Amino acid sequence: MRSHVLARTIVSLTAVAGIAAGSLAAAGTSYAAPATAATAAQTTVSAPAAVLATENFGLTTAEAKNVQEFLADYWAYTDSIDGQLGTNSWKAFQRCLKTYWGYTGAIDGDPGTNTIKALQRLLKDDYGYTGDIDGIAGAGTRAAFKRFAA
């Protein structure tokens, strides 16, 4: 009986020692080296941030493709016709809106308040938008934009 107790004790001590050794080994590799000026400089981002979001304002993919085809035909849109109105789609649309609909902001591809106001002026003239020129893409703006995209 005594030999079984001794064997269990040895197995238990071996297991504890193995767990401790494994923990120490993992602890040694889990700490990162402190950053130096050289490594910090290598990870610095030097490019300006870009708008990457897609904003279709309620259009289906097929309707957004129609808008992109219009932009490709008339406003130097050269990206893919994928039904996702992203930065390049909105840059082309801003060129259109700047030329004819009073858009005064930067050609940055961000469909913000000024872009929406100019879009609302376009939609008011020809696509049945009856709301205020407020820069908010509400239900009326979205419905008229769908008519534009049809």
Contacts in CASP RR format, 6 or more apart in sequence:
PFRMAT RR
TARGET T0000
AUTHOR 0000-0000-0000
METHOD contacts of the structure
MODEL  1
MRSHVLARTIVSLTAVAGIAAGSLAAAGTSYAAPATAATAAQTTVSAPAA
VLATENFGLTTAEAKNVQEFLADYWAYTDSIDGQLGTNSWKAFQRCLKTY
WGYTGAIDGDPGTNTIKALQRLLKDDYGYTGDIDGIAGAGTRAAFKRFAA
50 87 0 8 1.000
51 86 0 8 1.000
51 87 0 8 1.000
51 90 0 8 1.000
51 108 0 8 1.000
51 109 0 8 1.000
51 110 0 8 1.000
52 86 0 8 1.000
52 87 0 8 1.000
53 86 0 8 1.000
54 84 0 8 1.000
54 85 0 8 1.000
54 86 0 8 1.000
55 85 0 8 1.000
55 86 0 8 1.000
55 90 0 8 1.000
55 111 0 8 1.000
56 63 0 8 1.000
56 64 0 8 1.000
56 83 0 8 1.000
56 84 0 8 1.000
56 85 0 8 1.000
57 85 0 8 1.000
57 111 0 8 1.000
57 137 0 8 1.000
57 141 0 8 1.000
57 142 0 8 1.000
57 145 0 8 1.000
58 142 0 8 1.000
58 145 0 8 1.000
58 146 0 8 1.000
59 67 0 8 1.000
59 83 0 8 1.000
59 85 0 8 1.000
59 145 0 8 1.000
59 146 0 8 1.000
59 149 0 8 1.000
61 82 0 8 1.000
61 83 0 8 1.000
61 84 0 8 1.000
62 83 0 8 1.000
63 146 0 8 1.000
63 149 0 8 1.000
63 150 0 8 1.000
64 83 0 8 1.000
64 84 0 8 1.000
64 85 0 8 1.000
64 89 0 8 1.000
64 149 0 8 1.000
65 81 0 8 1.000
65 82 0 8 1.000
65 83 0 8 1.000
66 149 0 8 1.000
66 150 0 8 1.000
67 83 0 8 1.000
67 85 0 8 1.000
67 89 0 8 1.000
67 93 0 8 1.000
67 148 0 8 1.000
67 149 0 8 1.000
68 77 0 8 1.000
68 79 0 8 1.000
68 81 0 8 1.000
68 82 0 8 1.000
68 83 0 8 1.000
68 85 0 8 1.000
68 89 0 8 1.000
69 81 0 8 1.000
71 77 0 8 1.000
71 89 0 8 1.000
71 92 0 8 1.000
71 93 0 8 1.000
71 96 0 8 1.000
72 78 0 8 1.000
72 81 0 8 1.000
72 92 0 8 1.000
74 96 0 8 1.000
75 92 0 8 1.000
75 93 0 8 1.000
75 95 0 8 1.000
75 96 0 8 1.000
76 92 0 8 1.000
76 95 0 8 1.000
77 88 0 8 1.000
77 89 0 8 1.000
77 92 0 8 1.000
78 88 0 8 1.000
79 88 0 8 1.000
79 89 0 8 1.000
85 93 0 8 1.000
85 111 0 8 1.000
86 109 0 8 1.000
87 109 0 8 1.000
87 110 0 8 1.000
88 109 0 8 1.000
89 109 0 8 1.000
90 109 0 8 1.000
90 110 0 8 1.000
90 111 0 8 1.000
90 115 0 8 1.000
91 107 0 8 1.000
91 108 0 8 1.000
91 109 0 8 1.000
93 111 0 8 1.000
93 115 0 8 1.000
93 119 0 8 1.000
94 103 0 8 1.000
94 105 0 8 1.000
94 107 0 8 1.000
94 108 0 8 1.000
94 109 0 8 1.000
94 115 0 8 1.000
94 118 0 8 1.000
95 107 0 8 1.000
97 103 0 8 1.000
97 115 0 8 1.000
97 118 0 8 1.000
97 119 0 8 1.000
97 122 0 8 1.000
98 104 0 8 1.000
98 105 0 8 1.000
98 107 0 8 1.000
98 118 0 8 1.000
100 122 0 8 1.000
101 118 0 8 1.000
101 119 0 8 1.000
101 121 0 8 1.000
101 122 0 8 1.000
102 118 0 8 1.000
102 121 0 8 1.000
103 114 0 8 1.000
103 115 0 8 1.000
103 117 0 8 1.000
103 118 0 8 1.000
104 114 0 8 1.000
105 114 0 8 1.000
105 115 0 8 1.000
109 115 0 8 1.000
111 119 0 8 1.000
111 137 0 8 1.000
112 135 0 8 1.000
113 135 0 8 1.000
113 136 0 8 1.000
114 135 0 8 1.000
116 135 0 8 1.000
116 136 0 8 1.000
116 137 0 8 1.000
116 141 0 8 1.000
117 133 0 8 1.000
117 134 0 8 1.000
117 135 0 8 1.000
119 137 0 8 1.000
119 141 0 8 1.000
119 145 0 8 1.000
120 129 0 8 1.000
120 131 0 8 1.000
120 132 0 8 1.000
120 133 0 8 1.000
120 134 0 8 1.000
120 135 0 8 1.000
120 141 0 8 1.000
120 144 0 8 1.000
121 133 0 8 1.000
122 148 0 8 1.000
123 129 0 8 1.000
123 141 0 8 1.000
123 144 0 8 1.000
123 145 0 8 1.000
123 147 0 8 1.000
123 148 0 8 1.000
124 130 0 8 1.000
124 131 0 8 1.000
124 133 0 8 1.000
124 144 0 8 1.000
126 148 0 8 1.000
127 144 0 8 1.000
127 145 0 8 1.000
127 147 0 8 1.000
127 148 0 8 1.000
128 144 0 8 1.000
128 147 0 8 1.000
129 140 0 8 1.000
129 141 0 8 1.000
129 143 0 8 1.000
129 144 0 8 1.000
130 140 0 8 1.000
131 140 0 8 1.000
131 141 0 8 1.000
135 141 0 8 1.000
137 145 0 8 1.000
END
